[in-house]
Amino acid sequence: ARRSQNAPQDLFSIQEYLTEVEVPENSKAIGKSLSELELATEDSDALIIGLVRGDQSIRGAAWREHIQAGDVLVLEAGPQGINKFVSTLGLKLTGTQPKEEVQESEKKPSAGKDGDMLLEAVIPPDRSWLVGRMAGSLKLRSRFGINLLGASRQGTPYRGRLREFRFKAGDVLLLQGEKERVLEVIGLLGCLPLAERGLQLGKPGQSWLAVGIFAIALGSGMAGLATLPIALICAALVMVLLSIVSPRDVYQAVDWPVLVLLGSMIPIGQALEHSGAIAVLAQFMVNWAKGFPPILLLGFIMLVTMALSAVLNNAATALVMAPLSVAVAQNLVVNADPFLMAVAIGASCSFLTPIGHQNNLLVMGPGGYRFGDYWRMGLPLELLILGVSLPLLTFMWPLTGQG
């Protein structure tokens, strides 16, 4: 039977996997043909698509071959089908373990006990170090005591030897082993579990240590013992030295496209300021709003910032709008603080388009949203923020005060 599309495991429409099982000496499958095996395990809904004997791979036309000890069967089945097929015939899950590692892996904790679990995990983009590696190089069973039972890509099970499977972002893996071990290994691999359960990835025991280091860094910056950037960089280095985070995680956490964008926008902002373009724009806005109260110009600054933030990165938007808002405040001879805060709030309101912020794009596919849904929901939200922010800004930072 196929699994329902509403099942948690079907988040990526994965229904079947390709996996390998080994025939041990005491298996009920020994001496039987492949066709007899399929009849004996008909209720498991597992399809035998190949037989591997030694270094020979026999696929498709091996139905009259009789099973021998040490043979490897290549199956296509769902997680429950794999379990039923293996338990009925007394087979052994091999995952991606090469034959020469059998003796070594027997010394490690192995999957196959009553407390074992099957769990699907997806390889996320820009996070997992698995991308580009071959399954056989991981040696999951000998190193961690778990099995990689199968792999699926874009809803299609991989048809080949699992050890030769090269991982890509978006692949879904079927892992088996002791519950705590599987959950720990998923975190170590940088994968995400596809299950309705509260899973905490990584090393939860070191969470409080990381929080403490971060709090000390913030306290040092606030107390003036060090500038905040220096304090936070030192905190990051301490976390790496204590193995709370790995250097690979640090490297992958850096948003390089944003760094390049900021590096490009900073000279643009400086050029606008040094060329006098900012002063001209500010004077134009002041002349255009002549006779109106400054709070209206404050609202206009926030609206323009919101509009730019819909198509630009929020940090880049702030780099362009901050000097303009200060120039407008100076021309009006009012406090510049509320204008700068208006830019900060406006740059954080990227609700009008899916490209305004990476989170908008992240939920677009799973949520089934279209491009027009963002401005239909985002525009009223931004107007609400504008209406709430203006009186609060002028209350906290009066326009008549000098910052």
PyMOL commands that set and color helices and strands:
alter all, ss='L'
color gray80, all
select helices_A, chain A and resi 8-10+34-40+42-44+79-89+99-105+135-137+140-144+162-164+179-189+204-223+228-241+247-253+256-274+277-288+294-309+314-332+337-347+358-367+371-396
alter helices_A, ss='H'
color red, helices_A
select strands_A, chain A and resi 17-22+47-53+56-59+72-77+92-93+116-122+147-153+156-157+172-178+192-193
alter strands_A, ss='S'
color yellow, strands_A
deselect
rebuild
show_as cartoon
